Amino acid sequence: MKNTFRFLALTLAMVMMIVMAGCSTAAPAPAVAEEPAEAAAPAETTTEAPAPAEEAAPVDPTGLKPGDYVIGLSNSFYGNTWRKQMVESFTQAAEEAKTAGYIKDYEIQNGDHTVNTQIAQINSFILSGVDVICLLAASSTALNDVIQQAMDQGITIVAFDSIIDLAGAYTMDYDWVDMGERKTQFVMDQIGGKGNVIIVRGVSGAAPDEGIYKGIRNVLDTYTDVKIAAEVIGQADATVTQEALLNILSSLPKIDAVITHCGADSMGAVNAFESMGLDVPLIIGDNTAEFMAWWNAKAAEGYVTMSVNSTPSCGSGALWVAVALLNGLEVPQNMFLPFIYISQDQIGDYSNLEAGKIASPYMSYDYVVENILK
């Protein structure tokens, strides 16, 4: 009995030990369903537009490049229509070049047709350090010393219309002798190679006057029945020409023709004859608006002549030649400019010119390349 009791107690103790052991071991926590992690946003698959290709800098069709240059204009004389229109033309081209960035600035100096004044102009350009001097010279040789000083300082010289005789300078000239010969031969053909003529000279001492006069004499000297009744200095100006002729017409025989210089003097000759009540002889025209309008009206009455002049727009031509030189382009040392010849059947095309203007095409950079540089 005692053994049974002892067995039961032992059994009970063992059961208690098992229970206690079970209680000391933590039961695994019941599985709890975890909240699903927030789904990652899907990677964006938007396709970026390709970056636009870098635009190439626009190419200047002229091929000219920007430059920090200054160009000066030394104009020996400003006292007639032709010179004023030339300066306007230079200014127009210079403003275009400045706006486009081809040059930084420009400067214009107008003289009184004395060598000393122009020497002072050129000296001032040397001191200010311009890159190019465009030059209408008061003399073909008297400026050589100061121009040489400018070239020694690295300044480029572009002499035009009234040029210089100095090695190293670029020149833009007209064939003045040929022009003098052509218009004088026209006069001889019209008056039959005999009669009395007046010669109107241009700006004294300037290359155009010397060349034109040489051409006139080349032809006149072959006509023994033609008498030069008078020579006057008209300074290529209508007012000066008119006054000069009024001083002598009353003392002259009947005049058959007036061979003008062809700067802007032809209407001065017309006005002189008309104001004295004289028949207007054959007068060579100068392409000015005033003469073209007068000729157009008189042509209906049978008046016949011709008209010719150099182009005052050579001012713009000289500016663009200077820009070409600054860009290192190939430029001939000696260049020629065009004349505008107007015949009897062309006057209608020029009868509506703006007052105070001379028939002359604007010389753009492209015009210069095609008609002067080439």
C-alpha positions in Angstrom: 0.0 0.0 0.0 2.8 2.1 0.9 4.5 1.2 -2.4 1.4 2.0 -4.3 1.1 5.4 -2.7 4.8 6.0 -3.3 4.3 5.0 -7.0 1.3 7.4 -7.4 3.3 10.2 -5.8 6.2 9.6 -8.0 4.0 9.6 -11.1 2.2 12.7 -10.0 5.6 14.4 -9.5 6.7 13.4 -12.9 3.5 14.8 -14.4 4.0 18.0 -12.6 7.6 18.3 -13.8 6.4 17.8 -17.4 3.7 20.5 -17.0 6.2 22.9 -15.4 8.7 22.3 -18.2 5.9 22.9 -20.8 5.0 26.2 -19.0 8.6 27.4 -19.0 8.9 27.2 -22.8 7.2 30.1 -24.6 4.8 28.9 -27.2 5.5 30.4 -30.5 3.4 33.4 -31.3 0.6 32.7 -33.6 1.5 33.7 -37.1 0.1 37.1 -37.9 -0.3 38.0 -41.5 1.9 41.0 -42.2 0.5 43.9 -44.0 1.8 43.8 -47.5 4.6 46.3 -48.0 3.5 49.3 -50.0 4.1 48.3 -53.6 7.0 50.2 -55.0 5.9 52.7 -57.6 6.7 51.2 -61.0 9.8 52.8 -62.6 8.9 55.5 -64.9 9.3 54.5 -68.5 8.7 57.9 -70.1 11.1 58.4 -73.0 12.9 61.7 -72.8 12.9 63.6 -76.0 16.5 63.8 -77.3 18.2 67.1 -76.5 18.0 69.3 -79.6 21.2 69.4 -81.5 23.2 72.6 -80.9 22.3 75.1 -83.6 25.3 76.1 -85.6 26.0 79.8 -85.5 24.5 81.4 -88.6 27.0 81.8 -91.3 27.4 85.3 -92.6 26.8 85.1 -96.4 29.5 87.7 -97.0 32.2 85.7 -95.3 33.2 88.8 -93.3 34.0 88.4 -89.6 33.4 90.8 -86.7 36.2 93.1 -85.9 37.3 95.9 -83.5 38.3 98.2 -86.4 38.0 102.0 -87.0 38.0 103.4 -90.5 38.6 107.0 -91.3 37.5 109.1 -94.4 39.8 112.0 -95.3 37.8 114.0 -97.9 39.8 116.9 -99.3 36.8 118.9 -100.5 33.1 119.1 -99.5 31.9 122.0 -101.6 29.8 120.3 -104.3 26.9 117.9 -104.8 29.1 115.0 -105.9 31.3 115.2 -102.7 28.3 115.4 -100.4 26.6 112.4 -102.0 29.9 110.5 -101.8 30.1 111.2 -98.0 26.5 110.1 -97.6 27.3 106.9 -99.5 30.3 106.2 -97.3 28.2 106.9 -94.2 25.5 104.5 -95.2 28.0 101.7 -95.8 29.9 102.4 -92.6 26.6 102.3 -90.6 25.8 99.0 -92.2 29.2 97.6 -91.4 29.0 98.9 -87.8 25.6 97.4 -87.2 26.8 94.0 -88.5 29.8 94.2 -86.2 32.4 94.2 -89.0 33.8 97.5 -87.6 33.8 99.2 -84.3 33.4 102.8 -85.6 34.3 105.2 -88.3 35.3 108.9 -88.6 34.8 111.4 -91.4 36.8 114.6 -91.9 36.0 117.0 -94.7 38.5 119.6 -95.9 38.7 122.9 -97.7 40.7 121.5 -100.7 44.0 122.6 -99.3 46.9 120.3 -98.9 47.7 121.6 -95.4 44.2 120.9 -94.1 44.4 117.3 -95.4 47.8 116.8 -93.9 46.3 117.8 -90.6 43.4 115.3 -91.1 45.8 112.4 -91.8 48.0 113.3 -88.8 44.9 113.2 -86.6 44.0 109.8 -87.9 47.5 108.6 -87.2 47.3 109.8 -83.6 43.9 108.2 -83.0 45.2 104.9 -84.5 42.6 104.2 -87.1 43.1 100.9 -89.1 42.3 102.2 -92.6 42.2 105.7 -94.1 39.9 106.1 -97.1 41.2 109.1 -99.0 40.2 111.6 -101.7 43.4 113.5 -102.1 43.8 117.2 -102.7 47.0 116.3 -104.6 48.4 113.2 -106.2 51.8 113.7 -104.7 51.8 116.5 -102.1 50.4 114.2 -99.4 53.0 111.5 -99.9 55.1 112.2 -96.8 52.3 112.1 -94.3 50.6 109.1 -96.0 53.9 107.2 -95.9 54.0 108.0 -92.1 50.6 106.5 -91.8 51.5 103.3 -93.7 54.7 103.0 -91.5 52.4 103.0 -88.5 50.5 100.0 -90.0 47.6 102.0 -91.3 46.2 100.8 -94.7 45.5 103.5 -97.3 42.6 103.2 -99.8 42.7 106.2 -102.2 39.7 106.6 -104.5 38.3 108.9 -107.1 41.1 111.5 -106.6 44.0 109.1 -106.0 47.7 109.4 -105.0 50.9 108.2 -106.6 52.6 106.3 -103.8 53.7 102.6 -103.7 51.9 100.6 -101.1 48.6 102.5 -101.2 45.5 100.8 -102.7 43.8 102.8 -105.4 40.3 102.9 -106.8 40.4 105.1 -109.9 38.3 106.0 -113.0 39.7 106.1 -116.5 39.4 109.9 -116.5 41.3 110.3 -119.8 39.0 107.9 -121.6 35.9 109.7 -120.3 37.3 113.1 -121.4 38.0 111.7 -124.9 34.6 110.0 -125.3 32.4 113.0 -124.4 34.6 115.3 -126.5 34.4 113.0 -129.5 30.6 113.1 -129.1 30.6 116.9 -129.2 32.8 116.9 -132.3 30.4 114.5 -134.0 27.4 116.6 -133.1 28.9 120.0 -134.3 30.6 118.6 -137.3 34.1 119.1 -136.1 34.1 122.9 -136.2 32.9 125.8 -134.1 33.5 127.5 -130.7 33.6 125.5 -127.5 33.9 126.3 -123.8 35.7 123.9 -121.5 34.6 123.8 -117.8 37.4 122.5 -115.5 36.8 120.7 -112.3 38.4 120.9 -108.9 41.8 122.5 -109.5 44.8 120.2 -109.0 42.8 117.1 -108.4 43.5 113.9 -110.4 40.0 113.8 -112.1 40.4 117.3 -113.4 43.8 116.6 -114.8 42.8 113.3 -116.4 39.6 114.6 -118.0 41.3 117.7 -119.3 44.0 115.6 -120.9 41.3 113.5 -122.6 39.5 116.6 -123.8 42.7 118.0 -125.3 43.6 114.7 -126.9 40.6 115.0 -129.1 40.3 118.8 -129.6 43.9 119.1 -130.7 43.1 117.0 -133.7 40.3 119.3 -134.9 41.9 122.4 -136.4 38.5 124.1 -137.1 37.5 124.0 -133.5 38.3 127.0 -131.3 38.4 126.9 -127.5 36.6 130.2 -126.8 37.2 130.0 -123.0 38.2 127.8 -120.1 36.6 128.4 -116.7 37.1 126.7 -113.3 33.7 125.3 -112.2 34.9 123.3 -109.2 32.4 120.6 -110.3 29.6 122.8 -108.9 26.6 124.4 -110.6 26.7 127.7 -108.8 30.5 128.2 -109.3 30.1 127.3 -113.0 27.2 129.6 -113.5 29.0 132.6 -112.0 32.2 131.9 -114.0 30.3 131.7 -117.3 28.2 134.8 -116.5 31.4 136.8 -116.2 32.6 136.0 -119.7 29.6 135.0 -122.0 28.9 138.6 -123.1 32.4 138.9 -124.5 32.4 135.6 -126.4 31.4 134.7 -129.9 28.5 132.3 -130.5 29.2 129.1 -128.6 28.4 125.8 -130.2 29.1 123.5 -127.2 30.1 123.4 -123.6 32.3 120.5 -122.5 31.7 120.3 -118.8 33.8 118.6 -116.2 30.8 116.4 -115.3 30.9 116.6 -111.5 27.7 118.7 -110.9 28.2 121.6 -113.1 26.0 121.2 -116.2 22.9 123.0 -114.8 25.2 125.9 -114.0 26.1 126.2 -117.6 22.4 125.9 -118.7 21.4 128.6 -116.2 24.1 131.0 -117.4 22.9 130.8 -121.0 19.2 131.0 -120.1 19.6 133.9 -117.7 21.3 135.9 -120.4 18.6 135.1 -122.9 21.0 133.1 -125.1 20.2 129.8 -127.0 21.5 126.9 -124.9 24.2 125.2 -127.0 25.1 121.5 -126.7 26.1 121.0 -123.1 27.4 117.7 -121.8 25.3 116.5 -118.9 26.5 115.4 -115.5 23.8 112.9 -114.4 22.4 115.2 -111.8 18.6 115.1 -111.2 18.3 118.7 -112.2 20.0 118.3 -115.5 18.2 115.0 -116.3 14.8 116.7 -115.7 15.8 119.7 -117.8 17.1 117.5 -120.6 14.1 115.2 -120.5 11.8 118.3 -121.1 14.1 119.8 -123.9 14.4 116.5 -125.7 10.8 116.8 -126.8 11.9 120.0 -128.6 14.8 118.2 -130.3 17.6 119.0 -127.9 20.3 116.3 -128.2 23.2 115.6 -125.9 24.7 112.9 -123.7 25.4 112.7 -120.0 28.2 111.1 -118.0 29.6 111.1 -114.5 31.6 109.1 -112.1 29.7 107.4 -109.3 29.5 109.2 -106.0 28.5 105.9 -104.5 32.2 105.0 -104.7 32.3 106.3 -101.1 30.4 103.1 -100.1 32.7 101.1 -102.5 35.8 102.4 -100.7 34.4 101.5 -97.3 33.6 97.9 -98.3 37.1 97.6 -99.9 38.6 98.7 -96.6 36.5 96.0 -94.7 37.6 93.4 -97.2 41.2 94.3 -96.6 40.7 94.2 -92.8 39.4 90.6 -93.3 42.5 89.6 -95.1 40.8 89.1 -98.4 42.6 89.3 -101.7 42.3 92.9 -103.0 44.0 94.2 -106.2 46.4 97.0 -105.5 44.9 99.1 -108.3 41.2 98.9 -109.0 38.8 100.7 -111.5 35.4 102.2 -110.9 32.5 102.5 -113.4 31.2 105.6 -115.1 27.5 106.0 -115.8 26.9 107.0 -119.4 23.4 108.1 -120.3 22.3 108.4 -123.9 19.4 110.2 -125.6 17.1 107.2 -125.5 17.8 106.6 -121.8 16.9 110.0 -120.3 13.4 108.9 -119.4 14.8 106.3 -117.0 16.4 109.1 -115.0 13.9 111.9 -115.2 12.5 111.3 -111.7 15.8 111.3 -109.7 15.5 112.8 -106.3 16.5 116.5 -106.3 20.1 117.1 -105.4 21.2 113.5 -106.4 23.4 112.1 -109.1 22.5 108.9 -110.9 24.7 106.3 -109.1 24.0 102.7 -108.0 24.6 102.0 -104.3 27.8 99.9 -104.0 27.0 97.1 -101.6 29.6 94.6 -100.5 28.4 92.1 -103.0 28.5 94.8 -105.7 32.1 95.6 -104.8 33.1 92.0 -104.9 31.5 91.4 -108.3 32.3 94.7 -110.1 35.6 96.0 -108.5 37.5 93.2 -106.6 37.0 90.8 -109.5 
